[in-house]
Amino acid sequence: MTESPAASAAAAAVSRLTRWADDFPVAGVRFADLTPVFAEATGFAAVVDALAEIGPDADVIAGIDARGFLLGGGVANARGCGLLAVRKGGKLPPPVLSREYDLEYGTARLELPADGLDLRGRRVLIIDDVLATGGTLAAAAELVIAAGATVVATAVVLELSFLGGRGKVAEASGMAPLTALLQL
């Protein structure tokens, strides 16, 4: 399959602009900071355009707190569909659906509202910035499915493939396709 011009432009921007921070947030972790990619207008536009091509049958975009909000909002606007904010734990009033997951340096929790939001039968594209060990994206997929929706695709800007997160996401999402604009 040939890579689209938008995907090529996005991969080039991510490769050129990603800032790396060793031993952050804890010793032994190499953090990929995509802030410079998003701060450059052409880089951000390329990333949003490439992500907007993924999961064309999705009718709602789920962005994971917090950088996924930036990306998801841009993609939802470009596609003319709704945006679902998958929040970090403790940011929503109860009742909530919740999933705890492991990070490479600890644990965290994601949440969705348990009422006031009907996702039954919706087709969701889940977007995040970086795929490392897969815990965050897998937890988001489990939440979306628990809310009654179907995950039609998952997408990230950068995949750190040496950490093996892809398998965890595939299992949690019901084998929905995962696209990374750049894999390292």
C-alpha positions as CSV (number, residue, x, y, z in Angstrom):
1,M,0.0,0.0,0.0
2,T,1.4,3.4,-1.0
3,E,1.7,6.0,1.7
4,S,-0.4,9.1,1.1
5,P,1.2,12.5,0.6
6,A,-0.4,13.6,3.9
7,A,1.1,10.6,5.8
8,S,4.5,11.3,4.2
9,A,4.5,14.9,5.2
10,A,3.4,14.1,8.7
11,A,6.1,11.4,9.2
12,A,8.7,13.9,7.9
13,A,7.5,16.6,10.3
14,V,7.5,14.2,13.3
15,S,10.9,12.9,12.4
16,R,12.4,16.4,12.1
17,L,10.7,18.2,15.0
18,T,10.3,15.6,17.9
19,R,12.2,16.7,20.9
20,W,13.7,13.8,23.0
21,A,14.2,14.0,26.8
22,D,16.2,11.3,28.4
23,D,15.4,10.1,31.9
24,F,12.0,11.8,31.9
25,P,9.6,11.5,33.8
26,V,11.8,8.9,35.6
27,A,15.3,7.5,35.1
28,G,15.5,5.1,32.2
29,V,12.6,6.5,30.2
30,R,13.3,8.4,26.9
31,F,10.3,10.8,26.5
32,A,9.2,11.8,23.0
33,D,7.9,15.4,23.2
34,L,5.7,16.2,20.2
35,T,5.1,19.8,21.3
36,P,7.4,21.2,18.6
37,V,5.6,19.3,15.9
38,F,2.2,20.8,17.1
39,A,3.7,24.3,17.5
40,E,4.7,24.4,13.8
41,A,1.7,25.2,11.7
42,T,2.7,23.0,8.7
43,G,3.7,20.1,11.0
44,F,0.5,20.2,13.0
45,A,-1.6,20.5,9.7
46,A,0.3,17.5,8.2
47,V,-0.4,15.4,11.3
48,V,-4.1,16.3,11.4
49,D,-4.5,15.7,7.7
50,A,-2.8,12.3,7.9
51,L,-4.9,11.2,10.9
52,A,-8.1,12.4,9.2
53,E,-7.5,9.8,6.5
54,I,-7.7,6.9,9.0
55,G,-10.9,5.0,9.9
56,P,-13.1,6.6,7.3
57,D,-16.2,4.9,8.6
58,A,-15.8,6.4,12.1
59,D,-18.6,8.8,13.2
60,V,-16.9,10.0,16.3
61,I,-13.2,10.7,17.1
62,A,-11.9,9.9,20.6
63,G,-8.9,11.9,21.8
64,I,-7.0,10.8,24.9
65,D,-6.2,13.3,27.5
66,A,-4.3,15.6,26.9
67,R,-2.4,15.7,23.6
68,G,-5.0,13.4,22.0
69,F,-7.5,16.2,22.6
70,L,-5.5,18.5,20.3
71,L,-5.2,15.9,17.6
72,G,-8.8,14.6,18.0
73,G,-10.3,18.1,17.9
74,G,-8.4,18.9,14.6
75,V,-9.4,15.5,13.1
76,A,-13.1,15.8,14.2
77,N,-13.3,19.3,12.7
78,A,-11.7,18.2,9.5
79,R,-14.1,15.2,9.2
80,G,-17.2,17.0,10.4
81,C,-17.9,14.6,13.2
82,G,-18.1,14.6,17.0
83,L,-15.2,14.5,19.5
84,L,-15.1,12.3,22.6
85,A,-12.7,13.4,25.3
86,V,-11.2,10.4,27.1
87,R,-10.2,11.9,30.4
88,K,-7.5,11.2,33.0
89,G,-8.8,9.9,36.2
90,G,-10.5,12.3,38.6
91,K,-11.4,15.0,36.0
92,L,-15.0,14.0,35.6
93,P,-17.9,14.1,38.1
94,P,-19.4,10.7,38.9
95,P,-20.7,8.5,37.7
96,V,-17.9,7.4,35.3
97,L,-16.7,4.4,33.5
98,S,-13.1,3.8,34.5
99,R,-10.1,1.7,33.4
100,E,-6.8,1.6,35.3
101,Y,-3.7,0.6,33.3
102,D,0.1,0.3,33.6
103,L,2.5,2.8,32.2
104,E,6.2,2.1,31.7
105,Y,6.8,4.1,34.9
106,G,3.7,3.6,37.0
107,T,-0.1,3.3,36.8
108,A,-2.9,5.7,35.7
109,R,-6.6,5.7,35.0
110,L,-8.8,6.9,32.2
111,E,-12.5,7.8,32.4
112,L,-15.6,8.5,30.4
113,P,-19.0,9.8,31.6
114,A,-21.3,6.9,32.6
115,D,-24.4,9.0,31.8
116,G,-25.4,11.9,29.6
117,L,-23.4,10.4,26.7
118,D,-24.8,7.6,24.5
119,L,-22.1,5.8,22.5
120,R,-24.2,2.7,21.8
121,G,-23.7,1.7,18.1
122,R,-21.2,4.5,17.4
123,R,-18.1,3.8,15.4
124,V,-15.0,5.4,17.0
125,L,-11.5,6.3,15.8
126,I,-9.2,6.6,18.9
127,I,-6.3,9.0,18.6
128,D,-3.3,9.6,20.9
129,D,0.1,11.1,20.4
130,V,2.6,8.3,21.3
131,L,2.3,4.5,21.6
132,A,4.8,3.1,24.0
133,T,3.8,0.0,26.1
134,G,0.1,0.3,24.9
135,G,-1.6,0.7,28.3
136,T,-3.2,4.1,27.6
137,L,-4.6,3.3,24.2
138,A,-5.7,-0.2,25.3
139,A,-7.5,1.3,28.3
140,A,-9.2,3.9,26.0
141,A,-10.4,1.1,23.7
142,E,-11.8,-0.9,26.6
143,L,-13.7,2.2,27.8
144,V,-15.2,2.9,24.4
145,I,-16.3,-0.7,24.0
146,A,-17.7,-0.8,27.6
147,A,-19.8,2.3,26.6
148,G,-21.3,0.3,23.8
149,A,-19.3,1.7,20.8
150,T,-17.2,-0.1,18.3
151,V,-13.5,0.8,17.8
152,V,-13.1,0.9,14.0
153,A,-9.4,2.1,14.2
154,T,-6.7,3.5,16.5
155,A,-4.0,5.9,15.5
156,V,-1.0,7.5,17.0
157,V,1.5,10.0,15.7
158,L,4.6,8.1,16.9
159,E,5.0,4.5,17.8
160,L,8.0,3.3,19.9
161,S,7.7,-0.2,18.5
162,F,10.5,-1.6,20.5
163,L,8.3,-1.4,23.6
164,G,5.7,-3.8,22.1
165,G,2.5,-1.9,22.8
166,R,0.8,-2.8,19.5
167,G,-0.2,-6.3,20.6
168,K,-1.9,-5.0,23.8
169,V,-3.9,-2.4,21.7
170,A,-4.9,-5.0,19.2
171,E,-6.3,-7.3,21.9
172,A,-8.1,-4.5,23.7
173,S,-9.6,-2.9,20.6
174,G,-11.1,-6.1,19.2
175,M,-8.3,-6.2,16.5
176,A,-9.1,-2.8,15.1
177,P,-6.3,-1.6,12.8
178,L,-3.6,0.6,14.4
179,T,-1.9,3.2,12.3
180,A,1.3,5.0,13.4
181,L,2.4,8.0,11.3
182,L,6.0,7.2,12.3
183,Q,7.4,4.0,13.8
184,L,10.7,3.9,15.6
